[in-house]
Amino acid sequence: MSRPQKYKKVCQIPKRHEYFPSGEWTEEIVVLTIDEYEAIRLIDMEGFSQEECAVYMQVARTTVQQIYSRARKKLATVLVHGAGLRIYGGEYRLCDGKEETCGCGGCAKHRGEENK
């Protein structure tokens, strides 16, 4: 019997879900999952270590390492081969904003914008 999937906590859904190169492109489309997007956002944009990212996403550090490695490979394919990028899917749950020490700062609830 296989192990059930563990959902990764995600704070933000990307504002844009598709990116395509201008001019000629390969017509290949790479799919980056929401949890892969979140790992890239936390580690590369927010400066989290993989350990901090794992605590935030509520998964093991080795899981974050695997997610991050997959995401980087996909982004490299997009850049090197001129492929399109779509962001959707994955095993995740959105931050509910109820955690006092979440520290995400990115979700609408933690920015005080949940009713706007």
SVG drawing of the C-alpha trace seen along z (x, -y; Angstrom):
<svg xmlns="http://www.w3.org/2000/svg" viewBox="-14 -46 34 48">
<polyline fill="none" stroke="black" stroke-width="0.4" points="0.0,0.0 1.5,-3.4 1.9,-6.2 -0.8,-9.0 0.4,-12.3 1.2,-15.0 -0.1,-18.4 2.5,-21.2 1.5,-24.5 1.5,-27.3 0.9,-31.0 0.5,-32.4 -1.0,-31.3 0.9,-33.1 -0.8,-36.1 0.1,-34.9 -0.1,-31.3 1.4,-31.3 4.7,-32.6 5.7,-32.3 8.9,-33.5 8.4,-36.4 9.2,-35.6 9.9,-32.1 9.6,-29.4 9.6,-25.6 5.9,-25.2 6.9,-22.9 5.1,-23.8 6.6,-23.0 4.2,-22.6 5.5,-23.9 3.3,-22.8 2.1,-25.3 4.3,-23.7 7.3,-23.9 6.5,-27.6 6.3,-28.1 9.6,-26.5 11.2,-28.7 9.5,-31.8 10.6,-31.0 14.1,-29.9 15.1,-32.2 12.9,-35.3 12.5,-35.3 15.9,-33.9 14.8,-30.9 17.1,-28.0 15.8,-24.6 15.3,-23.8 13.3,-27.0 11.3,-26.3 10.6,-22.8 9.3,-24.1 7.2,-26.7 5.7,-24.2 5.3,-21.6 7.2,-18.9 10.6,-17.2 13.7,-19.0 14.4,-16.1 10.9,-16.7 11.7,-20.4 15.0,-19.5 13.3,-17.2 10.6,-19.8 13.2,-22.6 15.4,-20.4 12.5,-19.5 11.5,-23.2 15.0,-24.3 15.3,-21.7 11.9,-22.8 12.9,-26.5 16.2,-25.6 14.3,-23.8 12.2,-26.9 15.2,-29.2 17.5,-27.1 15.1,-25.6 12.7,-28.5 9.7,-26.6 6.5,-28.0 5.7,-27.8 2.4,-27.0 1.9,-27.0 -0.9,-24.8 -1.6,-21.6 0.4,-19.8 -0.3,-18.5 -0.8,-21.7 -3.1,-23.5 -3.4,-27.2 -2.3,-29.0 -5.4,-29.7 -3.8,-32.7 -4.6,-31.3 -1.0,-30.4 0.4,-33.0 4.0,-32.3 3.5,-31.5 5.9,-34.3 4.8,-34.1 3.8,-37.7 2.6,-36.9 -1.0,-35.7 -3.8,-38.2 -4.7,-37.3 -1.3,-38.1 -1.1,-41.4 -4.5,-42.4 -6.2,-42.3 -8.5,-39.3 -11.7,-41.4 -10.6,-43.8"/>
</svg>
